[in-house]
Amino acid sequence: MPQMAPLMWLYLYGFFLVALVVFMSINYFIKPFEKIDLKSDLLSSTPQPTWKL
């Protein structure tokens, strides 16, 4: 039935919108790992003694 083709595009558009919303919400709630800044950690912490045998 050729007259049903517009409904197929409507369903594909709805599926695309739902997938886009799910993808954007996953990216919003799952954040990447925080990078550790070694320079600020070394300056703020007290120097550790070096161990000698």
N, C-alpha and C positions, 0 to 999 in steps of 0.2 A: 504494500500500500504506500504509494509515494506521498500521500498527504500526511503521513506520520513522520516524515523526515524533520520538520521543524521541532517536533517534540524531542527527537534525539539530540538536536543541537542545544535545546533548552536543558536537557538532563546533563549533557556534557559540560555546559556552562555552570550549572549548579554544582556538579562534582568538582570542577576546577576551583570554584569559589570556596567550597568547603575544605578542599585540600590546601588551598592557600592560607585560609584562616588557621587551620591546624598547624601548618608549617611555621607561620609567624608566631603563634602562641608558644610553640615548642622552643623556638629560638629566643623568645622573650624570657621564658622561665628557666631555661637551661643556659647558664652563663659559662664562658670559657674559664679555664683555670687562671688564677691571678699570677702574674709574673713576679718572681722574687727579685727585688733590687738588691744586689749584693753590696753595692757601695754604701747605701744607707744602713744596711744591717751591720756592716763592718764598722762604720763610724759611731753608731749608737750603742753597740754592745761593748762591754769591757773586754780588753784583750785577754785571751786565754793563755795561761803559761804553757811553754813548750815542754814536753816531757822528755827527760833524759834518762837513759839507763845507766 
